């Protein structure tokens, strides 16, 4: 087993738990569909978190080319996985009654959720730059145009209770993120 495979196991477990938590939350919501009060903004953020975790999990594969590892690199990747898991665990509570109000939950946990999301993006920057410096992946030209707005918008979301802002951000996030991923994927295919 290579060192990356060894490290990849713990990363996969942590991120897999995040994916499992989101999917379990969706499943439980479906089971209680007659009595829970869903909130489309929270539902869209559950989808956004799922996209985020799966995308970062896929992006971790670039690290497979790394031969020598420092403890700092290991901690950085573990921290990233932990933050993604926390995003998943904050968007859905661990347990909720059949008459659960997702809108109320969303706005109560909003400061924590978006602070963790902003912090995850802050960790993404050194992680992405480290991959570039290690010649594992080129730093995409538009990378900072993705990361900086995500950090700023998530920070605003942590402090803002404006329902209009949260509706905007829930819709903006996947469009902006998927657009960026499509653009960088096409650029990588072209080279």
Buried (B, 14 or more C-beta within 10 A) or exposed (E): EEEBEEBBEEBBEBBBBBBEBBBEBBEBBEEBEEEBEBBEBBBBBBBBBBBBBBBBBEBBEBBEEBEEBEEEBBEBBBBBBBBBBBBBBBBBBEEBEEEBBBBEBBBEBBBEBBBBBBBBBBBBBBBBEBBBEBEBBEEBEEBEEBBEBBBEBBBBBBEBEEEEBBEBBBBEBBEBBEEBBEBBEEEEEEE
